[in-house]
């Protein structure tokens, strides 16, 4: 499990490297989860990470409980962890594209925050 701080650092690094990648038009293979769906999956993962961080669960002590939360995300979206991981691996080769997916995540999270306020 990756902590919220690591996700934020990862996102910032991707934003930085996206400026250096000229690949704007990337053909996404059929076996890769579409960007909009990846954004929704990432959003749920980030929300779960934040929830688990607030619960202060320790990975080594509460592995089964923590893992069950992520399994719910996979089931909700209809993808296996392997499919999500392989799609993330593909998008990681194109930082600008991955950054645009995270832009969608931030938009969704901002909407959620506005709704709560």
C-alpha positions in Angstrom: 0.0 0.0 0.0 1.3 3.4 -0.9 0.7 6.3 1.5 -0.9 9.5 0.6 2.4 11.4 0.9 3.9 9.0 -1.7 1.0 9.5 -4.0 1.3 13.3 -3.8 5.0 13.1 -4.5 4.4 10.7 -7.4 1.8 13.1 -8.8 4.2 16.1 -8.5 7.0 14.1 -10.2 4.7 13.1 -13.0 3.7 16.7 -13.5 7.3 17.7 -13.7 8.2 15.0 -16.2 5.1 15.5 -18.3 6.6 18.8 -19.4 9.5 16.9 -20.9 7.5 14.3 -22.8 6.4 15.4 -26.3 4.0 12.4 -26.8 0.6 14.1 -26.9 -1.2 11.7 -29.1 -0.9 8.2 -27.7 -2.8 5.3 -29.1 -4.1 3.4 -26.1 -4.3 -0.4 -26.7 -7.5 -2.2 -26.2 -6.1 -4.2 -23.3 -5.4 -0.9 -21.3 -8.1 0.6 -19.1 -9.3 3.9 -20.6 -8.1 7.1 -19.0 -11.5 8.2 -17.6 -11.9 4.8 -15.9 -8.4 4.9 -14.6 -9.1 8.3 -13.1 -12.1 6.9 -11.3 -10.1 3.9 -10.0 -7.3 6.2 -8.8 -9.8 8.5 -7.1 -11.2 5.5 -5.2 -7.7 4.3 -4.3 -6.8 7.8 -3.0 -10.0 8.0 -0.9 -9.3 4.6 0.5 -5.7 5.5 1.3 -7.0 8.6 3.1 -9.5 6.6 5.0 -7.0 4.0 6.0 -4.5 6.7 7.1 -7.2 8.2 9.3 -7.9 4.7 10.8 -4.1 4.4 11.4 -4.0 0.8 10.2 -0.6 -0.6 10.0 0.1 -2.7 6.9 2.0 -5.4 8.6 -0.6 -5.9 11.4 -3.8 -5.3 9.4 -2.9 -6.6 6.0 -6.1 -8.6 5.5 -8.3 -5.8 6.5 -6.5 -3.3 4.3 -6.4 -5.7 1.4 -10.2 -6.1 1.6 -10.7 -2.4 1.0 -8.7 -2.5 -2.2 -10.4 -5.7 -3.4 -13.7 -3.8 -3.1 -12.3 -1.1 -5.4 -11.3 -3.8 -8.0 -14.7 -5.4 -7.8 -16.5 -2.1 -8.0 -14.7 -1.2 -11.3 -14.7 -4.7 -12.6 -11.0 -5.1 -13.1 -8.4 -7.3 -11.4 -5.4 -5.8 -9.6 -3.2 -7.3 -12.4 -5.2 -5.4 -15.1 -5.0 -2.1 -13.1 -1.3 -2.6 -12.5 -0.6 -3.4 -16.2 -2.6 -0.3 -17.2 -0.7 1.8 -14.8 2.5 0.4 -16.2 1.4 1.5 -19.7 0.5 5.0 -18.6 3.7 5.3 -16.6 5.5 5.2 -20.0 3.6 8.4 -21.0 3.9 10.8 -18.0 1.9 13.5 -19.8 -1.0 11.2 -20.3 -0.8 9.9 -16.7 -0.7 13.5 -15.5 -3.8 14.3 -17.5 -5.5 11.3 -15.8 -4.5 12.7 -12.4 -5.9 16.1 -13.5 -9.3 14.3 -13.8 -8.8 12.8 -10.3 -8.1 16.2 -8.9 -11.2 17.6 -10.6 -13.4 14.8 -9.2 -11.9 15.2 -5.7 -12.4 19.0 -5.8 -16.1 18.5 -6.8 -16.5 16.1 -3.8 -14.9 18.7 -1.6 -17.2 21.5 -2.9 -20.2 19.2 -2.3 -19.2 18.6 1.3 -18.7 22.3 2.0 
